[in-house]
Amino acid sequence: MDAPSGIPMSDSFACYSATFELPAGVFAPQDVYRIGSPSGRAWDLLATPTRPTEDGRSTLTVVVHCRADEPGNAAGSRDVA
């Protein structure tokens, strides 16, 4: 999985994308998927198929744009400011 930073609309927001590599032979269509954290919090995210990995596995990518104080707080992490 990869999660590069994007360009937020202001300093009050964070923007990033997350790419999930699927197991070999598995294909998932564009859809809304529920992604959960160990703390029990879950998000419904629109995921879109993107370029396959070098070994041919499918990938799904989501783009997240949220308030800068939300990612760590919402997931229950104290490591993200």
Sine and cosine of phi, psi and omega as CSV:
sin_phi,cos_phi,sin_psi,cos_psi,sin_omega,cos_omega
0.00,0.00,0.55,-0.83,0.00,-1.00
-0.76,-0.66,0.53,-0.85,0.01,-1.00
-0.59,-0.81,0.95,0.30,0.00,-1.00
-0.95,0.30,0.46,-0.89,0.04,-1.00
-0.96,0.27,0.50,-0.87,0.09,-1.00
-0.92,-0.39,-0.32,-0.95,0.01,-1.00
-0.94,-0.34,0.95,-0.31,0.00,-1.00
-0.96,0.29,0.32,-0.95,-0.02,-1.00
-0.96,0.27,-0.32,0.95,0.08,-1.00
-0.29,-0.96,0.09,-1.00,0.01,-1.00
-0.91,0.41,-0.24,0.97,0.00,-1.00
-0.99,0.13,-0.10,0.99,-0.08,-1.00
-0.84,-0.55,0.38,-0.93,0.11,-0.99
-0.87,-0.50,0.55,-0.84,0.01,-1.00
-0.66,-0.75,0.74,-0.67,0.06,-1.00
-0.39,-0.92,0.28,-0.96,0.11,-0.99
-0.87,-0.49,0.39,-0.92,0.05,-1.00
-0.74,-0.67,0.79,-0.62,0.02,-1.00
-0.93,-0.37,0.81,-0.59,-0.03,-1.00
-0.96,-0.28,0.81,-0.59,0.05,-1.00
-1.00,0.03,0.80,-0.60,-0.03,-1.00
-1.00,0.01,0.40,-0.92,0.05,-1.00
-0.87,0.50,0.44,-0.90,0.01,-1.00
-0.81,0.58,0.73,-0.69,0.04,-1.00
1.00,0.09,-0.08,1.00,-0.01,-1.00
-0.98,-0.19,0.74,-0.68,0.08,-1.00
-0.81,-0.59,0.73,-0.68,0.05,-1.00
-0.84,-0.54,0.71,-0.70,-0.02,-1.00
-0.98,0.20,0.20,-0.98,0.14,-0.99
-0.87,0.49,0.76,-0.64,-0.04,-1.00
-0.19,-0.98,0.10,-1.00,0.12,-0.99
-1.00,-0.06,0.84,-0.54,-0.03,-1.00
-0.89,-0.45,0.60,-0.80,0.06,-1.00
-1.00,-0.01,0.86,-0.51,0.02,-1.00
-0.93,-0.36,0.81,-0.59,-0.06,-1.00
-0.92,-0.39,0.40,-0.92,0.06,-1.00
-0.95,-0.30,0.31,-0.95,0.03,-1.00
-0.86,0.52,-0.42,0.91,-0.01,-1.00
-0.98,0.22,-0.12,0.99,0.01,-1.00
0.98,-0.19,-0.21,0.98,0.03,-1.00
-0.95,0.30,0.60,-0.80,-0.02,-1.00
-0.71,-0.71,0.48,-0.88,0.02,-1.00
-0.77,-0.63,0.63,-0.78,0.13,-0.99
-1.00,-0.09,0.90,-0.43,-0.10,-1.00
-0.84,-0.54,0.68,-0.73,0.10,-0.99
-0.98,0.21,0.88,-0.47,0.00,-1.00
-0.92,-0.39,0.66,-0.75,-0.04,-1.00
-0.85,-0.52,0.71,-0.71,0.08,-1.00
-0.86,0.50,0.67,-0.75,0.02,-1.00
-0.77,-0.64,-0.11,-0.99,-0.10,-1.00
-0.80,0.59,0.72,-0.70,0.02,-1.00
-0.92,0.40,0.31,-0.95,0.06,-1.00
-0.94,0.35,0.17,-0.99,0.00,-1.00
-0.87,0.50,-0.50,0.87,0.01,-1.00
-1.00,-0.01,0.16,0.99,0.12,-0.99
1.00,-0.05,0.01,1.00,0.01,-1.00
-0.96,0.29,0.57,-0.82,0.03,-1.00
-0.95,0.32,0.42,-0.91,0.08,-1.00
-0.73,-0.68,0.41,-0.91,0.14,-0.99
-0.81,-0.59,0.65,-0.76,0.00,-1.00
-0.82,-0.57,0.66,-0.75,0.12,-0.99
-0.86,-0.52,0.49,-0.87,0.11,-0.99
-0.90,-0.44,0.76,-0.65,-0.04,-1.00
-0.89,-0.46,0.77,-0.64,0.07,-1.00
-0.76,-0.65,0.93,-0.38,-0.08,-1.00
-0.56,-0.83,0.18,-0.98,0.07,-1.00
-0.86,0.51,0.60,-0.80,-0.09,-1.00
-0.87,0.50,-0.45,0.89,-0.01,-1.00
-1.00,0.04,-0.05,1.00,-0.07,-1.00
-0.99,0.13,-0.69,0.72,-0.15,-0.99
-0.80,0.61,-0.79,0.61,-0.02,-1.00
-0.95,0.30,-0.69,0.73,-0.02,-1.00
-0.90,0.44,-0.68,0.73,-0.05,-1.00
-0.93,0.37,-0.55,0.83,-0.03,-1.00
-1.00,0.04,-0.07,1.00,0.00,-1.00
0.99,0.15,0.32,0.95,-0.02,-1.00
-0.99,-0.12,0.69,-0.72,0.07,-1.00
-1.00,-0.09,-0.09,1.00,-0.07,-1.00
-1.00,0.08,-0.26,0.97,-0.04,-1.00
-0.97,-0.26,0.80,-0.60,0.00,-1.00
-1.00,-0.06,0.00,0.00,0.00,0.00
